[in-house]
């Protein structure tokens, strides 16, 4: 009996089904009678479905099995399939390249949404609402700039950036309007000191100290009570013993 090593075997096209399924597919290709090929192909499909029972709830489960059968046969299997036979060109066809996402501008600290907001503002009709939207965008740009720089920024810098991002369609460089103050845009976070819980260290130390004070107070009271009691006994013992004498 000759041993067959894996290094001498042909590589599997779909390794999930194993080598025995691949041999059955290769044997089905050698059958001359088409009816026999159709019967064997259906039997192979049944075995493939039993090997992957978790895919039975997937839509078009049988369609996928027949496609995999033709793929394992290298698209050289002449059988009657209930579905359209796939082509080798469709399988080997490369997907189209996706366009690389372009940055909104060189001012990345403003983010991509600023450019979208500017484009929407340009589509609005002239009026008070458009002016309010433009100044809201400028204030948001100033806030983003301060989050990135943490220093004060002049309104002229924001107006110049807005002019550049809008391709010169929004020009506030000569405007006398003033944007919001930096203190109002970026508020400092106030760190609140948490209250001491019963499980905290300071609470336990204070609690232990109070317990020790209470225990010392109890011992002092106990000792003073014993001293007073002993003193009373001594005084009673020192009193003269008056006894009645019978007449």
CORWO-V925114 format. One record per helix or strand of 2 or more residues. SS is the DSSP state (H for helix, E for strand). FROM is the first residue (numbers start at 1). TO is the last residue. If there is no record, write none. Layout:
SS/FROM/TO  SS/FROM/TO
This chain:
H/6/8  H/15/30  H/34/51  H/53/55  H/61/72  H/88/92  H/108/110  H/112/123  H/128/149  H/155/165  H/182/185  H/201/238
